């Protein structure tokens, strides 16, 4: 990716030029980022105009399907937008936003009246700025005839304060990201992670990272933890040419060259831990250069879809909806009113295809034991995508199906999260010879597993093991005899390993069962809708 040059001298020159451009006010995004609140630690910048003019977009016919791609969740770029800036204040531990703000530039922005007619909402004025409070817990504001803003959640006091702020609020790290997109990278995601990590937290995560072999780096756990905890931030750039190419830059305050032998598994483990792993990254190239770690490689449709699922607009009520006359802003003439019955058929088909696309992506990557802890976030994100699909004029039975799919995806996500919870409980219990599992949880081990405490209907018995297994050494003379002659370290290791294998198997089986149920429901609704409307679904 051109704007993330690997040569330090070229990179420094590039950053200098970018900084000069920003200072002179020549950047296309400068006015937009003035609306970003103080406290943002995550920033997304999208040059949609360049993306849809790219060779890959033209060959894929993206422009013709732009509105539907946005509404179905394939892209985070609103229809008709030329540029977009999205900012959040993220809890970097959970990766959940405290708030989201978006600024969208259009050739001709939809009016608040158009948005209200399409999405509903209550008219308001925040200071001197016209606003609309939308039912999805967000505010949409009109900055100009070509620019809209949005903020969520819809806290009126916070929204008014946002609009009263002056420009120049970005942290230096996020301002650097603006320079990259102004210089030509079409999509930039940046997270300012300064002071987010402690060495103790990193050490804890390293102990759970199975694919990171610290011996290969010839460093102690403490040495690795000290380097990694100096994290300044992460930038992810995507360029669109004949193909889509992604590049990630991890910025540290300390020199990272000693991490070179383990850099790739270290980064992938961190992404997986936060649910941000994209399958293509496993094949990407890695390079360590001073205080930077780079990963780069191609991105496919699935990778773009998953990337999109991590970008949260405050509301979908910022795209250009039809006006009352059926004419979109900027259109030459209004189309004649459609036949209502035909409209239902077409919108129901579109809804079905959107859900089908989501399920097809998940079925293709339903998670081996190796990746079971990495995929839970996608189930939750894709459930949210289904929740945001347009429902106007969609058949009621199809909507019920969509709600069922979203709930089942959340069930799968919870099953995977349950694996992580149960794994930690089992590890702690196996390691702690002074406290049996029953002592930790306030009940006997056999009662705990019989109850399926963390799995509900998905697990039954998460381990399916007798009380004597692993923790029997804490249950009196019988347990002591069972483990006689074995060292404490070997006991703990054996218990943890077998417990992890068992838990992975249960979680993977639960997810596969849910996906099989979804496949059956998907086929049933396809047959039912085809019979009902006498058209192919």
N, C-alpha and C positions, 0 to 999 in steps of 0.2 A: 504494500500500500504506500503510495508515493509520499504521503504526508507524514508517515512514521518511518523516516529513513533510519537505517541501522547504523550509518556512519556517524559517530558522535559529532564530528566537525560540521557535516552537512546538517545534522539535526539542530545544532546550536544556531547555525546560520538561518535555517528555516524558522526557528522560534523567534529569532531577532526580527526577521522580516515580518512575521505574523504580528508581533507586538507593535511594530511601527504602523502596520496597516490599521490595527485596532485603535492606536492612539490618534491616528488621523481621521478616524470615523469612516473609513472606507469599507469596513466589513458589512456584509448584508444583514448580519444578525445583531449588530450593535444596539439598534433601537429596541429590538425584541427583548434582549436580555436585561434591559433596564427595568423591565416589569417583573423580574424574578426577585422574590422576597429574600431578605437576609435570613441566613440559617439554612439555606438549601445546601445539601451535601451530595445531591445526585442531579445530573443534568443530561438531557437528551437533545441533540440538535439534528434536524432533518432538513436537507435540501431536496424537497420532493420534486421540484422542477427538474433538477439534474437527474434524479433517479428515474423518472418516467421518460426522460429523453435518452436514456442509456440503451445500448445495443441489446442487453439482456431483457430489458423491459419491452422494447419494441418487438423482439422476436417472440416473447411470451404473451403479447397482446395485453399487457397489464393495464394500459390506459382505458381500454374498452370495458374492462371489468373492475375499474378502480373503486367505484362506489360499493359494489357487492363484496370486493375483497376486504374493504374496510369494515363493512357491516358484519361480515362473517368471521372477522378476527384474524384473517391471514396477514393483514398489514395494520400497523398502528397509525398510518398516515391518513388523515381525513380526506374525503373526496374534495377535489378542487383546490386543495391547499398547495401553495408554492413553497412555503417554509413553515417549520414548526419548531417550537422550543418547549420542552416539558421539563419541569423541575420538581424535586421532592425533597422532603426532609425524611431520610430513611433511618429507621432503627437498624443499624448495621448488623446486629446480632440476629434479628428475626427477618430482616430484609422487608419489613412492612413499613409503608409510608405513614408519617404523622399527618402530612398534607401533600397535595399535588396541585401544581399550577401549570397551565398551558397558555402559550401565546401562539396564535395561528394567523399567518398572512395568506390572503386570497387575492386573486385579480379583482373580485367583487365579493365582499363577505356577505353571507346571508344576514338579513335584518333580524332583530330580536323578535319582531312580529312573525316572521317566517318560522323561526325556531319554536316560538310559543304555539303556533298553529300545528306544528308537526309533533312536538314533544310535550306540549303543555307547560305549565309553570306560572309563576306570579310575577308581574311587573314590579320593578323597584328602581330606586336611584341611590347609588352609593357615592356620597359626596356630589360631584357633578357628573358622574358617569352613569349612563343608562345601564340597567342590569335586569336579569331575569333569573329568578330562583327556580331551578328545574326540580322536578319531583325525585330525581335520582340523587338528591342531597349534594347539589352543586350550584354555583352561580356562574352564569355566562354574562360577560360584559362586552360592550362595543367600544373599542378604543378609537376606531375610525371606520370609514366606509370600506376599508380593505383589511381590517385587523380585528380579531376577536380574542378575548381572554377568557379563561375559566379557572375556577378554584374549587376544591373540595377537600374536606366536607364543607357544607354550606353554613359556616358560622358567620353571621352577618358582621359582627364586630371585627373579626379577623379579616374578612373580605374587604371591609372599608379601610382598615389599616394597610392592607396590601396595596390598595389603589393610591393611598396617600404617600407612599414611599418615593424617594428619589432614586435615580439610577446609580450604578456602580456598586452593587451589593455583592457581586460574586466573589468567592474566595479566589486567590491567585491561581490555585490549581484548576478550578472550573473555568476561569478566564482563559487559561492555556488551551482548554478544549475548544473554546470559541475560535481561537486562532487556527486550529486544525480544520474546522469545517469551513471557515472563510477561505482557507488555502486550497480547498478542493475535495476533501473527503465528504462524501454525501451524507453519511450517518455517523454520529459520534455519541457514545454513551460514556459518561465520566462519573466516577464516585470519588469524592474527597474523603479519604479514610484516615486522615491524620489523627493520631491519638486514639484510634479505635481499638487497637490490640495491646495486650500486655504479654510479656514473656510467659507468664503462668498459663494464660489462656492458650497460647500457641503450643506450649508443651503438652497440655491436655489433648489438644486436637491431634498433635503428632502421634501420640500414643494410640490413637484410633485409626490412623491412616495406614492401612495395611500395605499399600503399594509403594510407600516411601521408605526406601532402604537407606537409613542414615549412614551405614557403614560405607556406602558408595561415595559419600561426600567427605568421609574422613573427618567428620565433625561430631561433636557431642550434641545431645539434645538441647542443652542450654545455649550452645553457640548458634545453632539453627534458629532457635526461638528468639534470640536477641536480634538476629538479622531480619527475620520475618516480621517481628513486632515493630520494626521501624517503617512499616508500610506507610507511604504517603497517599497513595491513591491508585486507581485503576482506570485506564481508558480503553475503550473498545471501538475501533473504527471499522466501517464497512464501505467498500467502494463498489460501484456498479459499472462494469464495462461490458465485455462480451460474456463475462461470468461474474458472479458475486464473490468477492474476496474479503475475508475478515482478518483483522489483526488486533491483538490485545497487547497492551503495554502495562506492566506492573512496575510502579515507581517506589523505590525504597530510599530511605535516608542513608543506609549503610551499603557498602560495596557488596554486590551479590555474586561475584565471580566464583566464590567457593561453593555456591549452591548449584553450579552448572551441572554436575552429574545427576542431581535429583530435581532440577528445576521443573521439568515437565510433570512428573508424577506429583510433585508438591503443589503446583498450581491446579492441576486437575482435581486433586483431593480437596483443595479448598473450595473450588467451584461446586463440586459434588456436595460438600457439606452444607453449602448455602442453597442448594437446589438450582444452581445456575449452569450445570454441565450441559453442553450441547454435543451430541454424538460425534460430529465431524471433528471436534477438537482433539479427539484421540489420535488422529492422523496428522495433526498440524506439526509444523516445524517449530523448534524452540531455539532461542539464542539468548545468552546472557551477555550484557554489555554494560560494565560499570555498575551503576545503581539501578539498571533497568533489566527486566526479563520480558522478552517478546515471544509471543506465540502467533503464528499466522498460517492461513490456509483457506481453501475454498469453502463456501457456504451453499448448501442446497435449499430447496423449498422448505423442507422440514426444519432446518436450522433457522431460517428466517422466521418461520412461524413461531418457533419456540422463543426466539429473540423478541419477537413482537409481543408475546405473552408476558414478558417481563417489563414492558413499557406501559405504564398506566396513565391514560388520560383521565382528568378529573370527571369528564362526562363525554358521551358520544354526541351530545347535542351541539357540537361545534362544526359538524360537516354541513354541506350545503343542501338542505332539504328542498322539496318542491314547494312553490308558493301555492296560494289558494287556487290559482288558475292552472296549476299543474306544471308551471314553468319554473325550472331551476334558475337561480340568479345567473345572469349572463347568457342565458339561452336565447336563441333567435325567435322562437315561437313556441307556444304551448301546444302539447300534443292533445288530440281529442280524448275525451274521457273514455277510459277502458270499460269493457263489460265487467260488472262486479263479480260474476261467477268465474270469469277467466282470470281476474286479478287474484282471487283466492287460490286458484290452481297454481298460478305462477309463483306467488309468494310462499305457498306451502312447499312447492318444489325447491325453491331457493333455500328455505329453512332446512329442509331435509338434506340437501347437498352440503350445506355448511356443517351440519352435525356429522355427516358421513365423512367429510374431509378430516375433521378432528379425530374421529374414531379410527380412521385409516392410519393416521400418523401414530396413534398410540398402539394400535395392533401391530404395527411394524417394529415397535420398540417396546415390547411388553415387559422387558426386564429380566435378565438372567440373575442368578444369585449374586454375581459380581457387581451388578449395577442396581440392585433393588433399593439401596439407600439413596440413589441419585435421581430417581424418577418421580418421587412422590409429589414434588412441586408441580410437575407438568400436569398431573391429574387435577390438582386444585386449580391451576391457572386455566386449563381448558374448560373446567366446569364453569369458571367465571366468564369465559368467552361465550359459552352457550347461554348463560343468563343474560348477556348483553345483546344477543341476536335480536334483530327487529321482529316484533310479534304482530304488527298491524296486518290484518287480513289473513293471518295464518290459521289454518284449520285447528279447531280446539283439540282434537285427538292428537294432532301432531305436536301441539304445544305441551300436552301432557307427557308425550314421549320424550320431548326435550328436557322437561323437568326431571323425569325419571333418569335420563342419562346423566344429567348434571349431578344428581344426588348420588348415583352409583360411582361416578368419578371421585366424588368427595369421600365416599366409603373406601375406595381404593387408596386414596391419599392417606386416610386415617389408618388403614391397615399397615401401610409402609411406615408411617410415623410410630405406630405401635411397635413395630419391629425395633426401631431405635430405642424406644423407652424400655422395652423388655430386655434388650441387649445390655443396656446400662445397668438395669437391676440385676441381671444374671451375673455380669462381670463383678459388680461390687460385692455380691453375695459370695461368689466363688473366691474372691480375693480376701475376704474378711473372715478369718477363721474364728474370730471371737463372737461373731453375730450371725446366727442362722437367718435364712430368708424370712422365716416367720417372725423373728425379732425385728427385722427391718420394716416389715409391712404390717405387723400387729396381728398376724394370723399364721397358721402353719403352712409349710410349703405345699403340702398336698391339698389343703383347702384353697390356697391361692390359685394353683394351677387348675383345680377342678372348677373354680369359679370363672376362669377366663377373664381375669380382672381388667386387663387392658385391651382385650380384643373384642369383647361383646360377642355378637353372633358370628364375627368373622374368624375368631380363633378357637372357641371352645376351650381346649387345653393348649395354651401357647407352646409348651414344651412336650407335654404328654409323658413326663418322666415321673417315676416314683419319688416319694419324699427322700428316700435313701440316697438318690443320685446326687453327687456333688456336694450336698450340704449334710450328708449323713455323719460326717466327721464331727459335726456340732450337736448331734442328737444323743450323745451318751456313749456307753460302752460299745454298743453295736457299731456305731459309726466309727469309733476309734479303731476297732478291730478291722473294719472294712478298708480303712486307709493305711493300716499299719505297714511300715516299710517303705512308704513313699514320701518324698520330700514335699514340703509345703509349696514350693515353687511349681513342681510338676503337677501337684493336685490342682492348683489354681489354673495353670495353663490348660490342662486337660478339660477342666470344667468349662472354662471360657470358650475354648475352641468348639467343643461339642454343642454347647448351648447356642453359640452363634450360628453354627450350621443348621441346627434345628429351627431356630427362629427365622433364619433366611428362607428356609424351605416352607415354613408356614406362611410367611408374608407373601412369598412368590406365588404359592398355591392360591392364596386368597385373592390376589390381584388377577391371576389367570382365570379364576372362577368368575370374578366380576366381569372381566372382559368377554368371557364366553356368554354370560347372561345378556350382556349388551349386544353381542352379535345376534343372538336369537331375537331380542326385542327389535333390533334394527331390521332384520329380515321380515318380521311380522308386520311392522308398520309399513314397510315398503309394499308388501302384498296387499294390505288393507287399503292403503291410499290408492294403489293402482286400480283395484276393483271399484273403489268409491267414485273416482273421477274419470276412470277409463282412459288414463294416460300413464305413460311409463314413469316410475319414480326410481 
